[in-house]
Amino acid sequence: MRKKLLSWQALLLSSAGRLELTRTVLNGLHLYWTGGLGIKRIADWNKAATGVHLWDVATGMESLWVKRIHSRYLKSHSLWEVKVRSTSTAIWRKILAARDWIKPKTEIDVKAVKGKNVSVGPFCTVGSSAKLGDFCQLHPSSHIFGHTELGEHCILLAGTIVGADLPGSTILGRNNIIGYHAVVGAKCQDLKYKTGDECFLYIGDNNDIREFTSIHRSSKSSDKTVIGNNNLIMGSCHIAHDCKIGNNNIFANNTLLAGHVVVEDYTHTAGAIVVHQFSHVGSYSFIGGGSVVSQDVPKYIMVSGDRAELRGLNLEGLRRNGFSSSEIRSLRTAYQKIFMPVDANLEGIESRLAEMEQNKELVGFPVVRALVQSIRDSFEQDRRGICKYRHWSGH
């Protein structure tokens, strides 16, 4: 630094120029001083710079220095729990010392229940009624409110909010990942909800809930919002009150489900779709991008459009999920007989379903029986019927 300040270029600078040069040199140094030159309070500058370095390490910022710190000093340990070693450098000691005035900003109520090896980052909040299972991880600025339970190995990424200070509970199973700034277990947006009523959300195991997703609790104490196991819910999705989601579903970005929607298993939605309240989406179905679904989607069917119409079987989904060629052929034949009848004089869908049930060859396949029953169920009382379909005939 002395050489830079006394170089011949510096001698040609004005007083203001020399002051700016000094500031530039100081800002480029990764040293931690105890004094100053009167230009600024070096002690405050050191504290702020140390905090920035600590934050970079805590958040895993993409840089060679941060990677070196993780590989050499942290390895598999938490930044907030690693101890200072005799071999630690002076800078690393300073950074670890900064934990003392950053970490206390994390608020963990003494009544909260923590399992073994739970990691809680800075600026987190854990309420008094929270229960954290073994090996849970709360990344910086994630928050847990109300009566909320996390199963083992759950991960809350930065900015996540789980639960709310409401009567009722939010329960998560094991191995769930909640993405950045997702809100899970918030109060519903149903005006019929009465303040003080219990409301519930239950989420199973192994779900990946991505960034900015919102999932709401039930609208009344006699119901609950339920999400099963092994679901991938991509960014900015919304699952409203009292929805029932099964297992192994994939919801692409901006999938929006209104209240009381039922989604069975192994469904797949493309991006930017909306589903009307009280609609049912059957297993192994597919909803095309940008669709507005205002009625039920039967099992195995592909729909798309505004308003969504039946577009045939979800053939690719059936193949990927291990359906045999004979099962797919039987479903194709059944679909044609129900929705594309050759006989133009054949009566409505009820007659075609009855005819299907008399076809001993086709009803011998469980998948065909499941398709027929799925369609029948959609016309029961309080159901919305199935999505529209085009009438085709051979005439």
C-alpha positions as a Markdown table, in Angstrom:
| # | Residue | x | y | z |
|---|---|---|---|---|
| 1 | Met | 0.0 | 0.0 | 0.0 |
| 2 | Arg | 2.9 | 2.4 | 0.9 |
| 3 | Lys | 4.4 | 1.8 | -2.5 |
| 4 | Lys | 1.2 | 2.7 | -4.3 |
| 5 | Leu | 0.7 | 5.9 | -2.3 |
| 6 | Leu | 4.4 | 7.1 | -2.8 |
| 7 | Ser | 4.7 | 6.2 | -6.5 |
| 8 | Trp | 5.5 | 8.9 | -9.0 |
| 9 | Gln | 1.9 | 8.8 | -10.4 |
| 10 | Ala | 0.5 | 9.5 | -6.9 |
| 11 | Leu | 2.9 | 12.5 | -6.5 |
| 12 | Leu | 1.3 | 14.2 | -9.5 |
| 13 | Leu | -2.2 | 14.0 | -7.9 |
| 14 | Ser | -4.0 | 16.8 | -6.2 |
| 15 | Ser | -5.0 | 16.4 | -2.5 |
| 16 | Ala | -8.5 | 15.2 | -3.5 |
| 17 | Gly | -6.9 | 12.7 | -5.9 |
| 18 | Arg | -4.6 | 11.3 | -3.2 |
| 19 | Leu | -7.5 | 10.9 | -0.9 |
| 20 | Glu | -9.4 | 9.0 | -3.5 |
| 21 | Leu | -6.4 | 6.8 | -4.2 |
| 22 | Thr | -6.1 | 6.0 | -0.5 |
| 23 | Arg | -9.7 | 5.1 | -0.3 |
| 24 | Thr | -9.3 | 2.8 | -3.4 |
| 25 | Val | -6.3 | 1.0 | -1.9 |
| 26 | Leu | -8.1 | 0.5 | 1.4 |
| 27 | Asn | -11.2 | -0.9 | -0.2 |
| 28 | Gly | -9.1 | -3.4 | -2.1 |
| 29 | Leu | -7.5 | -4.9 | 0.9 |
| 30 | His | -8.8 | -8.0 | 2.7 |
| 31 | Leu | -7.1 | -7.0 | 6.0 |
| 32 | Tyr | -8.7 | -6.3 | 9.3 |
| 33 | Trp | -7.2 | -3.3 | 11.1 |
| 34 | Thr | -7.7 | -1.9 | 14.6 |
| 35 | Gly | -7.0 | 1.7 | 13.7 |
| 36 | Gly | -7.7 | 4.2 | 11.0 |
| 37 | Leu | -6.4 | 7.2 | 9.0 |
| 38 | Gly | -9.3 | 9.4 | 9.8 |
| 39 | Ile | -10.9 | 8.9 | 6.4 |
| 40 | Lys | -13.6 | 6.5 | 7.8 |
| 41 | Arg | -14.1 | 4.5 | 10.9 |
| 42 | Ile | -12.0 | 1.5 | 10.0 |
| 43 | Ala | -13.4 | -0.6 | 12.9 |
| 44 | Asp | -17.0 | -0.2 | 11.5 |
| 45 | Trp | -15.7 | -0.9 | 8.0 |
| 46 | Asn | -13.9 | -4.0 | 9.3 |
| 47 | Lys | -17.1 | -5.3 | 11.0 |
| 48 | Ala | -19.3 | -4.7 | 7.9 |
| 49 | Ala | -16.7 | -6.4 | 5.6 |
| 50 | Thr | -16.4 | -9.4 | 7.9 |
| 51 | Gly | -20.2 | -9.7 | 8.0 |
| 52 | Val | -20.3 | -9.7 | 4.2 |
| 53 | His | -17.7 | -12.5 | 4.1 |
| 54 | Leu | -19.6 | -14.5 | 6.7 |
| 55 | Trp | -22.8 | -14.1 | 4.7 |
| 56 | Asp | -21.1 | -15.2 | 1.5 |
| 57 | Val | -20.0 | -18.4 | 3.2 |
| 58 | Ala | -23.4 | -19.0 | 4.8 |
| 59 | Thr | -25.3 | -18.6 | 1.6 |
| 60 | Gly | -22.8 | -20.5 | -0.5 |
| 61 | Met | -22.0 | -17.7 | -2.9 |
| 62 | Glu | -20.4 | -18.8 | -6.2 |
| 63 | Ser | -16.8 | -17.9 | -5.8 |
| 64 | Leu | -13.4 | -19.7 | -5.6 |
| 65 | Trp | -12.8 | -18.3 | -2.1 |
| 66 | Val | -16.1 | -19.5 | -0.7 |
| 67 | Lys | -15.6 | -23.0 | -2.3 |
| 68 | Arg | -12.1 | -23.1 | -0.7 |
| 69 | Ile | -13.5 | -22.2 | 2.7 |
| 70 | His | -16.2 | -25.0 | 2.4 |
| 71 | Ser | -13.7 | -27.6 | 1.2 |
| 72 | Arg | -10.9 | -26.7 | 3.7 |
| 73 | Tyr | -12.6 | -25.5 | 6.9 |
| 74 | Leu | -16.3 | -26.5 | 6.8 |
| 75 | Lys | -16.4 | -29.8 | 4.8 |
| 76 | Ser | -19.6 | -31.4 | 6.1 |
| 77 | His | -20.0 | -29.1 | 9.2 |
| 78 | Ser | -22.4 | -26.2 | 9.6 |
| 79 | Leu | -20.8 | -22.8 | 9.6 |
| 80 | Trp | -22.7 | -21.9 | 12.8 |
| 81 | Glu | -21.3 | -24.9 | 14.7 |
| 82 | Val | -17.7 | -25.3 | 13.4 |
| 83 | Lys | -15.0 | -24.6 | 16.0 |
| 84 | Val | -11.9 | -22.4 | 15.6 |
| 85 | Arg | -8.8 | -24.6 | 15.1 |
| 86 | Ser | -5.3 | -23.8 | 16.0 |
| 87 | Thr | -4.4 | -23.9 | 12.3 |
| 88 | Ser | -7.1 | -21.4 | 11.3 |
| 89 | Thr | -5.8 | -18.2 | 9.7 |
| 90 | Ala | -6.4 | -14.8 | 11.2 |
| 91 | Ile | -9.0 | -13.8 | 8.7 |
| 92 | Trp | -10.9 | -17.1 | 9.2 |
| 93 | Arg | -10.8 | -16.5 | 13.0 |
| 94 | Lys | -12.2 | -13.0 | 12.5 |
| 95 | Ile | -15.0 | -14.3 | 10.3 |
| 96 | Leu | -16.0 | -17.0 | 12.8 |
| 97 | Ala | -15.9 | -14.4 | 15.6 |
| 98 | Ala | -18.6 | -12.4 | 13.7 |
| 99 | Arg | -21.0 | -15.3 | 14.4 |
| 100 | Asp | -21.4 | -13.9 | 17.9 |
| 101 | Trp | -23.1 | -10.7 | 16.8 |
| 102 | Ile | -25.0 | -12.2 | 13.8 |
| 103 | Lys | -26.2 | -15.5 | 15.1 |
| 104 | Pro | -28.2 | -14.0 | 18.1 |
| 105 | Lys | -30.6 | -12.5 | 15.5 |
| 106 | Thr | -32.0 | -16.0 | 15.1 |
| 107 | Glu | -35.1 | -16.4 | 17.3 |
| 108 | Ile | -35.8 | -19.9 | 18.6 |
| 109 | Asp | -38.4 | -20.1 | 21.3 |
| 110 | Val | -37.4 | -22.1 | 24.3 |
| 111 | Lys | -40.6 | -24.1 | 24.1 |
| 112 | Ala | -39.8 | -25.3 | 20.5 |
| 113 | Val | -38.9 | -29.0 | 20.2 |
| 114 | Lys | -35.7 | -29.7 | 18.2 |
| 115 | Gly | -34.5 | -33.2 | 17.2 |
| 116 | Lys | -30.9 | -34.3 | 16.8 |
| 117 | Asn | -28.5 | -32.4 | 14.5 |
| 118 | Val | -30.9 | -29.7 | 13.6 |
| 119 | Ser | -29.2 | -26.8 | 11.7 |
| 120 | Val | -30.8 | -23.3 | 12.1 |
| 121 | Gly | -29.2 | -20.5 | 10.1 |
| 122 | Pro | -29.1 | -16.8 | 10.9 |
| 123 | Phe | -32.2 | -14.6 | 10.9 |
| 124 | Cys | -34.6 | -17.5 | 11.3 |
| 125 | Thr | -37.7 | -17.7 | 13.5 |
| 126 | Val | -38.9 | -20.8 | 15.2 |
| 127 | Gly | -42.2 | -20.5 | 17.2 |
| 128 | Ser | -43.0 | -22.0 | 20.6 |
| 129 | Ser | -45.3 | -24.7 | 19.2 |
| 130 | Ala | -42.9 | -25.9 | 16.5 |
| 131 | Lys | -41.4 | -29.4 | 16.4 |
| 132 | Leu | -38.4 | -30.0 | 14.2 |
| 133 | Gly | -37.4 | -33.6 | 13.4 |
| 134 | Asp | -33.9 | -34.9 | 13.3 |
| 135 | Phe | -31.4 | -33.5 | 10.8 |
| 136 | Cys | -33.8 | -30.7 | 9.6 |
| 137 | Gln | -32.1 | -27.7 | 8.0 |
| 138 | Leu | -33.4 | -24.1 | 8.2 |
| 139 | His | -31.5 | -21.9 | 5.8 |
| 140 | Pro | -31.0 | -18.1 | 6.5 |
| 141 | Ser | -34.2 | -16.1 | 6.9 |
| 142 | Ser | -36.6 | -19.1 | 7.0 |
| 143 | His | -39.4 | -19.0 | 9.5 |
| 144 | Ile | -41.7 | -21.5 | 11.3 |
| 145 | Phe | -44.9 | -20.2 | 13.0 |
| 146 | Gly | -47.8 | -21.8 | 14.9 |
| 147 | His | -48.3 | -25.4 | 15.6 |
| 148 | Thr | -46.0 | -26.8 | 12.9 |
| 149 | Glu | -44.2 | -30.1 | 12.7 |
| 150 | Leu | -41.4 | -31.0 | 10.4 |
| 151 | Gly | -40.4 | -34.7 | 9.9 |
| 152 | Glu | -36.8 | -35.8 | 9.7 |
| 153 | His | -34.4 | -34.4 | 7.0 |
| 154 | Cys | -36.7 | -31.6 | 5.9 |
| 155 | Ile | -35.0 | -28.5 | 4.3 |
| 156 | Leu | -36.3 | -25.0 | 4.4 |
| 157 | Leu | -34.5 | -22.8 | 1.9 |
| 158 | Ala | -33.9 | -19.0 | 2.4 |
| 159 | Gly | -37.1 | -16.9 | 2.8 |
| 160 | Thr | -39.4 | -19.8 | 3.4 |
| 161 | Ile | -42.4 | -19.4 | 5.7 |
| 162 | Val | -44.1 | -22.5 | 7.1 |
| 163 | Gly | -47.1 | -22.5 | 9.3 |
| 164 | Ala | -49.1 | -19.5 | 10.7 |
| 165 | Asp | -50.2 | -18.3 | 14.1 |
| 166 | Leu | -53.7 | -19.8 | 13.6 |
| 167 | Pro | -55.7 | -22.5 | 15.4 |
| 168 | Gly | -55.0 | -25.9 | 13.9 |
| 169 | Ser | -51.7 | -27.2 | 12.5 |
| 170 | Thr | -49.3 | -27.6 | 9.6 |
| 171 | Ile | -47.7 | -31.1 | 9.5 |
| 172 | Leu | -44.9 | -32.1 | 7.1 |
| 173 | Gly | -43.5 | -35.6 | 6.8 |
| 174 | Arg | -40.0 | -36.6 | 6.0 |
| 175 | Asn | -37.5 | -35.5 | 3.4 |
| 176 | Asn | -39.5 | -32.5 | 2.1 |
| 177 | Ile | -37.7 | -29.6 | 0.5 |
| 178 | Ile | -39.4 | -26.2 | 0.6 |
| 179 | Gly | -38.0 | -23.7 | -1.9 |
| 180 | Tyr | -37.0 | -20.1 | -1.7 |
| 181 | His | -39.7 | -17.8 | -0.4 |
| 182 | Ala | -42.4 | -20.4 | -0.6 |
| 183 | Val | -45.3 | -20.0 | 1.8 |
| 184 | Val | -46.7 | -23.2 | 3.2 |
| 185 | Gly | -49.6 | -23.5 | 5.7 |
| 186 | Ala | -50.9 | -19.9 | 5.4 |
| 187 | Lys | -54.4 | -18.8 | 6.1 |
| 188 | Cys | -56.8 | -19.6 | 3.3 |
| 189 | Gln | -58.3 | -17.0 | 0.9 |
| 190 | Asp | -61.8 | -18.2 | 1.4 |
| 191 | Leu | -64.2 | -15.5 | 2.7 |
| 192 | Lys | -66.3 | -18.2 | 4.4 |
| 193 | Tyr | -63.4 | -18.9 | 6.8 |
| 194 | Lys | -64.3 | -17.8 | 10.3 |
| 195 | Thr | -61.6 | -16.2 | 12.4 |
| 196 | Gly | -60.7 | -18.6 | 15.3 |
| 197 | Asp | -61.7 | -21.8 | 13.4 |
| 198 | Glu | -59.1 | -24.6 | 13.3 |
| 199 | Cys | -57.6 | -25.2 | 9.9 |
| 200 | Phe | -55.2 | -27.9 | 8.8 |
| 201 | Leu | -52.5 | -28.8 | 6.2 |
| 202 | Tyr | -50.9 | -32.2 | 6.0 |
| 203 | Ile | -48.0 | -32.9 | 3.6 |
| 204 | Gly | -46.5 | -36.4 | 3.2 |
| 205 | Asp | -42.9 | -37.4 | 2.5 |
| 206 | Asn | -40.3 | -36.7 | -0.2 |
| 207 | Asn | -42.0 | -33.7 | -1.8 |
| 208 | Asp | -40.0 | -31.0 | -3.7 |
| 209 | Ile | -41.9 | -27.7 | -3.3 |
| 210 | Arg | -40.1 | -25.1 | -5.3 |
| 211 | Glu | -39.7 | -21.3 | -5.0 |
| 212 | Phe | -42.6 | -18.9 | -4.5 |
| 213 | Thr | -45.2 | -21.6 | -4.2 |
| 214 | Ser | -48.1 | -21.0 | -1.9 |
| 215 | Ile | -50.1 | -23.8 | -0.2 |
| 216 | His | -53.0 | -22.9 | 2.1 |
| 217 | Arg | -54.7 | -24.6 | 5.0 |
| 218 | Ser | -58.3 | -25.7 | 5.0 |
| 219 | Ser | -61.2 | -23.3 | 5.2 |
| 220 | Lys | -63.0 | -25.1 | 8.1 |
| 221 | Ser | -62.2 | -27.4 | 11.0 |
| 222 | Ser | -64.0 | -30.3 | 9.5 |
| 223 | Asp | -61.8 | -30.4 | 6.4 |
| 224 | Lys | -58.1 | -30.3 | 5.6 |
| 225 | Thr | -55.7 | -29.6 | 2.8 |
| 226 | Val | -53.7 | -32.7 | 2.0 |
| 227 | Ile | -50.6 | -33.4 | -0.2 |
| 228 | Gly | -49.3 | -36.9 | -0.5 |
| 229 | Asn | -45.8 | -38.2 | -1.3 |
| 230 | Asn | -43.2 | -37.8 | -4.0 |
| 231 | Asn | -44.7 | -34.8 | -5.7 |
| 232 | Leu | -42.7 | -32.2 | -7.6 |
| 233 | Ile | -44.4 | -28.8 | -7.3 |
| 234 | Met | -42.5 | -26.3 | -9.4 |
| 235 | Gly | -42.1 | -22.6 | -9.0 |
| 236 | Ser | -45.0 | -20.2 | -8.4 |
| 237 | Cys | -47.7 | -22.8 | -8.1 |
| 238 | His | -50.7 | -22.3 | -5.9 |
| 239 | Ile | -52.7 | -25.0 | -4.0 |
| 240 | Ala | -55.7 | -23.5 | -2.4 |
| 241 | His | -57.7 | -24.5 | 0.7 |
| 242 | Asp | -59.1 | -28.0 | 1.1 |
| 243 | Cys | -57.4 | -29.5 | -2.0 |
| 244 | Lys | -56.5 | -33.2 | -2.0 |
| 245 | Ile | -53.3 | -34.0 | -3.9 |
| 246 | Gly | -52.2 | -37.6 | -4.3 |
| 247 | Asn | -48.8 | -39.1 | -4.9 |
| 248 | Asn | -46.1 | -38.8 | -7.6 |
| 249 | Asn | -47.6 | -35.8 | -9.4 |
| 250 | Ile | -45.7 | -33.2 | -11.4 |
| 251 | Phe | -47.1 | -29.6 | -11.4 |
| 252 | Ala | -45.2 | -27.3 | -13.8 |
| 253 | Asn | -44.6 | -23.7 | -13.0 |
| 254 | Asn | -47.7 | -21.5 | -12.4 |
| 255 | Thr | -50.1 | -24.5 | -11.9 |
| 256 | Leu | -53.0 | -22.9 | -10.0 |
| 257 | Leu | -55.5 | -25.1 | -8.2 |
| 258 | Ala | -58.6 | -23.5 | -6.7 |
| 259 | Gly | -60.3 | -24.6 | -3.5 |
| 260 | His | -61.5 | -28.3 | -3.0 |
| 261 | Val | -59.7 | -29.6 | -6.2 |
| 262 | Val | -58.9 | -33.3 | -6.1 |
| 263 | Val | -55.8 | -34.5 | -8.0 |
| 264 | Glu | -55.2 | -38.2 | -7.9 |
| 265 | Asp | -51.8 | -39.9 | -8.6 |
| 266 | Tyr | -49.2 | -39.7 | -11.4 |
| 267 | Thr | -50.8 | -36.6 | -13.1 |
| 268 | His | -48.7 | -34.1 | -15.0 |
| 269 | Thr | -49.5 | -30.5 | -15.8 |
| 270 | Ala | -47.8 | -28.2 | -18.2 |
| 271 | Gly | -47.1 | -24.6 | -17.3 |
| 272 | Ala | -49.6 | -21.8 | -16.6 |
| 273 | Ile | -52.8 | -23.8 | -16.1 |
| 274 | Val | -55.8 | -23.2 | -13.8 |
| 275 | Val | -58.2 | -25.6 | -12.4 |
| 276 | His | -61.7 | -24.6 | -11.3 |
| 277 | Gln | -62.8 | -25.2 | -7.7 |
| 278 | Phe | -64.3 | -28.7 | -6.9 |
| 279 | Ser | -62.9 | -30.2 | -10.1 |
| 280 | His | -61.3 | -33.7 | -10.1 |
| 281 | Val | -58.2 | -34.6 | -12.1 |
| 282 | Gly | -57.8 | -38.4 | -12.6 |
| 283 | Ser | -54.7 | -40.5 | -12.3 |
| 284 | Tyr | -52.2 | -40.6 | -15.2 |
| 285 | Ser | -53.8 | -37.6 | -16.9 |
| 286 | Phe | -52.1 | -34.7 | -18.6 |
| 287 | Ile | -53.2 | -31.0 | -18.8 |
| 288 | Gly | -51.6 | -29.0 | -21.6 |
| 289 | Gly | -50.0 | -25.6 | -21.1 |
| 290 | Gly | -52.2 | -22.6 | -20.7 |
| 291 | Ser | -55.3 | -24.6 | -20.2 |
| 292 | Val | -58.4 | -23.5 | -18.2 |
| 293 | Val | -59.9 | -26.7 | -16.6 |
| 294 | Ser | -63.5 | -26.0 | -15.5 |
| 295 | Gln | -64.7 | -29.7 | -15.3 |
| 296 | Asp | -63.3 | -33.1 | -14.3 |
| 297 | Val | -60.4 | -34.8 | -16.2 |
| 298 | Pro | -61.0 | -38.6 | -16.3 |
| 299 | Lys | -58.2 | -41.0 | -15.7 |
| 300 | Tyr | -55.6 | -41.6 | -18.4 |
| 301 | Ile | -56.9 | -38.6 | -20.5 |
| 302 | Met | -55.1 | -35.6 | -22.0 |
| 303 | Val | -56.9 | -32.3 | -22.1 |
| 304 | Ser | -55.9 | -28.8 | -23.2 |
| 305 | Gly | -57.5 | -25.5 | -24.3 |
| 306 | Asp | -59.6 | -22.7 | -22.9 |
| 307 | Arg | -62.0 | -24.2 | -21.9 |
| 308 | Ala | -60.1 | -27.5 | -21.8 |
| 309 | Glu | -61.3 | -30.3 | -24.1 |
| 310 | Leu | -60.4 | -34.0 | -24.2 |
| 311 | Arg | -57.6 | -34.5 | -26.7 |
| 312 | Gly | -57.2 | -38.3 | -26.5 |
| 313 | Leu | -55.2 | -40.6 | -24.2 |
| 314 | Asn | -52.1 | -39.5 | -22.4 |
| 315 | Leu | -50.1 | -42.1 | -24.3 |
| 316 | Glu | -46.7 | -40.9 | -23.4 |
| 317 | Gly | -47.5 | -40.8 | -19.8 |
| 318 | Leu | -48.9 | -44.3 | -19.9 |
| 319 | Arg | -45.8 | -45.7 | -21.5 |
| 320 | Arg | -43.5 | -43.9 | -19.1 |
| 321 | Asn | -45.4 | -45.3 | -16.2 |
| 322 | Gly | -45.1 | -48.9 | -17.3 |
| 323 | Phe | -48.5 | -49.6 | -18.9 |
| 324 | Ser | -48.3 | -52.6 | -21.2 |
| 325 | Ser | -49.0 | -52.4 | -24.9 |
| 326 | Ser | -52.2 | -54.5 | -24.4 |
| 327 | Glu | -53.5 | -52.2 | -21.7 |
| 328 | Ile | -52.8 | -49.2 | -23.9 |
| 329 | Arg | -54.6 | -50.8 | -26.9 |
| 330 | Ser | -57.6 | -51.6 | -24.7 |
| 331 | Leu | -57.8 | -48.0 | -23.4 |
| 332 | Arg | -57.5 | -46.7 | -27.0 |
| 333 | Thr | -60.4 | -48.9 | -28.1 |
| 334 | Ala | -62.5 | -47.9 | -25.1 |
| 335 | Tyr | -61.8 | -44.2 | -25.7 |
| 336 | Gln | -62.9 | -44.5 | -29.3 |
| 337 | Lys | -66.1 | -46.3 | -28.4 |
| 338 | Ile | -67.0 | -43.8 | -25.7 |
| 339 | Phe | -66.0 | -40.5 | -27.3 |
| 340 | Met | -65.7 | -41.3 | -31.0 |
| 341 | Pro | -68.6 | -43.6 | -31.8 |
| 342 | Val | -69.1 | -44.8 | -35.4 |
| 343 | Asp | -72.9 | -45.1 | -35.0 |
| 344 | Ala | -74.2 | -41.5 | -35.1 |
| 345 | Asn | -77.6 | -42.7 | -33.9 |
| 346 | Leu | -76.1 | -44.0 | -30.6 |
| 347 | Glu | -77.6 | -42.2 | -27.6 |
| 348 | Gly | -75.6 | -40.2 | -25.0 |
| 349 | Ile | -72.6 | -41.0 | -23.1 |
| 350 | Glu | -74.6 | -43.0 | -20.5 |
| 351 | Ser | -75.6 | -45.5 | -23.3 |
| 352 | Arg | -72.0 | -45.7 | -24.5 |
| 353 | Leu | -70.7 | -46.4 | -21.0 |
| 354 | Ala | -73.4 | -49.1 | -20.6 |
| 355 | Glu | -72.3 | -50.7 | -23.9 |
| 356 | Met | -68.7 | -50.6 | -22.7 |
| 357 | Glu | -69.7 | -52.5 | -19.6 |
| 358 | Gln | -71.3 | -55.2 | -21.7 |
| 359 | Asn | -68.1 | -55.7 | -23.7 |
| 360 | Lys | -66.6 | -58.7 | -21.9 |
| 361 | Glu | -63.3 | -58.4 | -23.8 |
| 362 | Leu | -62.6 | -54.8 | -22.8 |
| 363 | Val | -63.9 | -54.8 | -19.3 |
| 364 | Gly | -61.6 | -57.7 | -18.6 |
| 365 | Phe | -58.9 | -55.1 | -18.4 |
| 366 | Pro | -58.8 | -53.3 | -15.0 |
| 367 | Val | -57.6 | -50.1 | -16.6 |
| 368 | Val | -60.8 | -50.0 | -18.8 |
| 369 | Arg | -63.0 | -50.5 | -15.8 |
| 370 | Ala | -61.2 | -47.7 | -14.0 |
| 371 | Leu | -61.7 | -45.4 | -17.0 |
| 372 | Val | -65.4 | -46.1 | -17.1 |
| 373 | Gln | -65.8 | -45.7 | -13.4 |
| 374 | Ser | -63.9 | -42.4 | -13.5 |
| 375 | Ile | -66.3 | -41.0 | -16.1 |
| 376 | Arg | -69.3 | -42.3 | -14.2 |
| 377 | Asp | -68.1 | -40.7 | -10.9 |
| 378 | Ser | -67.9 | -37.3 | -12.6 |
| 379 | Phe | -71.6 | -37.3 | -13.3 |
| 380 | Glu | -72.5 | -38.0 | -9.7 |
| 381 | Gln | -74.4 | -35.4 | -7.6 |
| 382 | Asp | -72.2 | -32.4 | -6.6 |
| 383 | Arg | -69.6 | -33.2 | -9.3 |
| 384 | Arg | -69.0 | -31.1 | -12.4 |
| 385 | Gly | -69.1 | -33.6 | -15.2 |
| 386 | Ile | -66.2 | -34.1 | -17.5 |
| 387 | Cys | -64.4 | -31.7 | -19.8 |
| 388 | Lys | -66.0 | -31.2 | -23.2 |
| 389 | Tyr | -65.2 | -33.5 | -26.1 |
| 390 | Arg | -65.7 | -33.3 | -29.8 |
| 391 | His | -68.3 | -35.6 | -31.3 |
| 392 | Trp | -66.8 | -37.6 | -34.2 |
| 393 | Ser | -68.5 | -40.2 | -36.4 |
| 394 | Gly | -67.9 | -42.1 | -39.5 |
| 395 | His | -70.6 | -40.3 | -41.4 |
